[in-house]
Amino acid sequence: MATIASRRPAWSIPAAVAGNARLRAPLAIGGLVLLSVVLRTQAFGVGFWIDEGLSVGIADRPLAEIPDALRLDGSPPLYYALLHVWMAVFGTGEEATPALSLLFAVLAVPAAWWAARGLFGETAGLAAALLAATNPFLTHYAQETRMYALVALLGLLACGTFARAYALA
């Protein structure tokens, strides 16, 4: 007598992965990072607006002069110092400079997973990563040469670090 093999849809997760909980989260995060990149590169190279031009102008100064240039602006110097180094490597083009913000916004996806997982568990971590990957504000700021994506990333890392420190106390 012949047995009927169960058929799985072609789009389903392979059995080796579905049965391995250790692979599920990294694969999900990888997919969300890819989704994040696709969503956040739609408006690259559109052109600088005035604040982005100011960011490039400030970051183009010697590193020692950046804090003085920001004294009236009130912005923290970390982003501009990082942008200074980034521009030295990748240039000052309209696609090169917002790529730093894109990097920070994409890194916010695994950071959100890490922070939420530490507080509320794996499912909440994946939900937070999904929200970070599809957040329209983070998508908007990932396409600008401004510090907002870095602020979001650092905020998520601070929350995750606090949660772990609190759990150890």
C-alpha positions in Angstrom: 0.0 0.0 0.0 1.3 3.4 -1.0 1.5 6.2 1.6 0.6 9.7 0.7 3.4 12.1 1.6 2.2 15.4 3.2 2.7 18.2 0.8 3.9 21.5 2.0 3.3 24.7 0.1 6.3 25.9 -2.0 6.5 29.1 -0.1 6.7 27.5 3.4 9.7 27.6 5.6 11.9 24.5 5.1 11.3 21.8 7.7 14.9 22.0 9.0 14.5 25.7 9.7 10.9 25.5 11.0 12.0 22.9 13.6 15.0 24.8 14.7 14.0 27.7 17.0 17.6 29.0 17.0 17.4 29.8 13.3 13.9 31.4 13.3 14.8 34.7 14.9 18.0 35.4 12.9 16.2 34.5 9.7 13.3 36.8 10.6 15.6 39.6 11.6 17.5 39.2 8.3 14.2 39.4 6.3 13.2 42.5 8.3 16.5 44.1 7.7 16.1 43.4 3.9 12.6 44.8 4.0 14.0 47.9 5.8 16.6 48.5 3.2 14.0 48.2 0.4 11.6 50.6 2.1 14.3 53.1 3.0 16.1 53.4 -0.3 13.1 54.6 -2.4 14.0 58.3 -2.3 17.8 58.2 -2.3 19.6 60.8 -4.4 16.6 63.2 -4.6 18.8 66.1 -3.5 19.8 67.9 -0.4 17.4 70.2 1.5 18.9 73.1 3.5 19.4 71.2 6.8 21.1 68.4 5.0 23.4 70.8 3.3 24.2 72.3 6.7 25.0 68.9 8.1 27.4 68.2 5.2 29.0 71.7 5.7 29.5 71.1 9.4 30.9 67.6 9.0 33.3 68.8 6.2 35.2 70.9 8.8 38.2 69.5 10.6 37.1 67.3 13.5 38.4 69.7 16.1 36.2 72.5 14.8 32.9 70.5 14.7 31.9 71.1 18.4 32.5 74.9 18.0 30.4 74.9 14.8 27.6 73.2 16.7 27.6 75.6 19.7 24.8 77.7 18.2 23.0 74.8 16.6 22.6 72.8 19.8 23.1 69.4 18.1 25.3 66.8 19.7 28.6 66.3 17.9 28.7 62.5 17.6 26.7 62.4 14.4 28.8 65.0 12.7 32.0 63.4 13.8 30.8 60.1 12.3 29.6 61.8 9.2 33.0 63.5 8.9 34.7 60.1 8.8 32.0 58.7 6.5 32.4 61.5 4.0 36.2 61.0 4.0 35.6 57.4 2.9 32.5 57.6 0.7 32.4 61.2 -0.4 29.8 64.0 -0.1 27.4 63.0 -2.8 23.6 63.0 -2.5 23.5 59.2 -2.2 26.7 58.9 -0.1 25.9 61.1 2.9 22.3 59.8 3.7 23.7 56.2 3.4 25.1 56.8 7.0 21.6 57.5 8.2 20.3 54.5 6.3 22.9 52.3 8.1 21.7 53.6 11.5 18.1 53.0 10.6 18.8 49.5 9.3 20.8 48.7 12.5 17.7 49.9 14.5 15.9 46.8 13.4 18.0 44.2 15.2 18.5 46.8 18.0 14.7 46.9 18.5 14.6 43.1 18.6 17.4 43.0 21.1 15.9 45.6 23.4 12.3 44.3 23.3 13.4 40.6 23.7 15.4 41.5 26.8 12.3 43.1 28.3 9.4 41.0 27.1 10.6 37.9 25.3 11.2 36.6 21.7 7.7 37.4 20.3 7.8 41.0 21.5 11.3 41.3 20.1 10.2 40.2 16.7 7.2 42.5 16.8 9.5 45.4 17.8 11.8 44.6 14.9 8.8 44.6 12.5 7.7 48.0 13.8 11.3 49.3 13.4 11.6 48.0 9.9 8.3 49.5 8.8 8.2 52.7 10.9 7.4 55.6 8.5 9.3 58.2 10.6 12.4 56.0 10.7 12.1 55.4 7.0 11.8 59.1 6.4 14.9 60.0 8.5 16.9 57.1 7.0 16.9 59.0 3.7 18.2 62.3 5.2 21.7 63.4 6.1 20.6 64.3 9.7 21.2 62.7 13.1 17.6 61.4 13.8 18.3 57.8 12.7 21.3 57.7 15.0 19.2 59.0 17.9 16.7 56.2 17.3 19.4 53.6 17.2 21.1 54.9 20.4 17.7 55.1 22.1 17.0 51.4 21.4 20.5 50.4 22.5 20.1 52.4 25.7 16.7 50.7 26.4 18.1 47.3 25.8 21.2 48.0 28.0 19.0 49.3 30.8 16.7 46.3 30.6 19.7 43.9 30.9 21.3 45.9 33.7 18.0 46.1 35.6 17.5 42.3 35.2 21.0 41.7 36.7 20.4 44.0 39.7 
